[in-house]
């Protein structure tokens, strides 16, 4: 399980490595643009109900992954999550069903297009 340390809270939020890799890409993109948003998650067996945090560029965060290798992300699922993050409700993930949601979409690798270079697969670092 990967861990997200947010703000001054010493207790991390735990997510599957692959799911946190998606969150990292979305958070990095939005916060680099100075766009704040909420991240809400449900389905945590240790926390009934739902939890949410406000992601803001001035609040420090650290992503810690169990795997040393970056995850290969599915482009369509990444776009779907990014669209959610841009909506007023923010990014909402269910820890029980996210993998099914991801596998239900076409398996197009996430692409990063650099100027004057061919597209390449994006790997979450």
C-alpha positions in Angstrom: 0.0 0.0 0.0 1.2 3.5 -0.9 0.9 6.3 1.6 0.0 10.0 1.2 1.4 12.3 3.8 -0.5 15.6 3.8 0.1 18.8 5.7 1.3 18.4 9.2 -0.6 15.2 9.8 1.8 12.4 10.9 -0.7 9.7 10.0 -0.7 8.9 6.3 -3.6 8.1 4.1 -3.1 4.7 2.5 -4.1 3.8 -1.0 -3.1 1.0 -3.4 0.1 2.0 -5.2 -1.6 2.2 -8.6 -4.5 4.3 -7.4 -2.1 6.7 -5.6 -0.1 7.0 -8.8 -3.2 8.3 -10.6 -3.9 10.8 -7.7 -0.2 11.9 -7.9 -0.4 12.7 -11.6 -3.7 14.6 -11.2 -2.6 16.5 -8.0 0.7 17.4 -9.6 -0.9 18.8 -12.7 -3.6 20.8 -10.9 -1.4 22.1 -8.2 1.3 23.1 -10.7 -1.5 25.3 -12.3 -2.3 26.7 -8.9 -5.7 24.9 -9.0 -7.0 23.6 -5.6 -9.5 20.8 -5.4 -10.9 18.2 -3.0 -9.9 14.6 -2.9 -12.6 12.3 -1.4 -12.4 8.6 -0.8 -14.7 5.9 0.4 -14.4 2.2 1.1 -11.5 2.4 3.6 -12.1 -0.6 5.9 -10.6 1.3 8.8 -12.6 4.5 8.4 -16.4 4.2 8.0 -18.1 6.7 5.8 -16.0 9.0 3.6 -13.0 11.2 4.1 -11.9 14.3 2.2 -8.9 16.6 2.1 -8.5 20.0 0.4 -5.5 19.9 -1.9 -3.8 23.3 -2.1 -0.4 24.3 -3.5 0.7 25.8 -0.2 0.1 22.5 1.8 3.0 20.1 1.6 2.4 16.5 0.6 4.6 13.5 0.1 3.8 10.3 -1.9 5.4 7.1 -0.7 5.1 4.0 -2.9 5.9 0.4 -2.0 7.0 -0.4 -5.5 10.3 1.1 -6.8 9.0 0.9 -10.4 6.5 3.5 -11.7 3.0 2.3 -12.5 1.8 2.3 -16.1 -1.4 4.2 -16.1 -4.5 3.8 -18.3 -5.1 7.0 -20.3 -8.9 6.9 -20.3 -9.1 6.3 -16.6 -6.6 9.1 -15.9 -8.7 11.4 -18.1 -11.9 10.4 -16.3 -10.3 11.1 -12.9 -9.0 14.4 -14.2 -12.5 15.4 -15.3 -13.8 14.6 -11.9 -11.1 16.7 -10.2 -12.1 19.6 -12.4 -15.8 19.4 -11.3 -17.2 21.1 -8.3 -17.3 17.9 -6.2 -13.6 17.3 -6.8 -11.9 13.9 -7.2 -13.9 11.1 -5.6 -12.5 7.5 -5.5 -14.0 4.3 -4.0 -11.2 2.1 -2.7 -13.5 -1.0 -3.2 -14.3 -0.4 -6.9 -11.6 1.8 -8.4 -9.8 -1.2 -10.1 -13.0 -2.4 -11.7 -13.7 1.1 -12.9 -10.2 1.3 -14.4 -10.4 -2.1 -16.1 -13.9 -1.2 -17.6 -12.3 1.5 -19.8 -10.2 1.0 -23.0 -6.6 0.1 -22.2 -5.0 3.2 -23.9 -1.8 4.1 -22.2 -1.6 7.6 -20.8 0.3 9.8 -23.3 2.5 12.8 -22.8 3.1 14.8 -25.9 6.2 17.0 -25.9 6.7 19.6 -28.6 8.5 18.2 -31.7 8.9 14.8 -30.1 6.8 11.6 -30.6 4.2 10.8 -27.9 5.4 8.4 -25.2 3.8 6.5 -22.4 3.5 8.3 -19.1 4.8 6.5 -16.1 4.0 7.7 -12.6 7.3 8.4 -11.0 
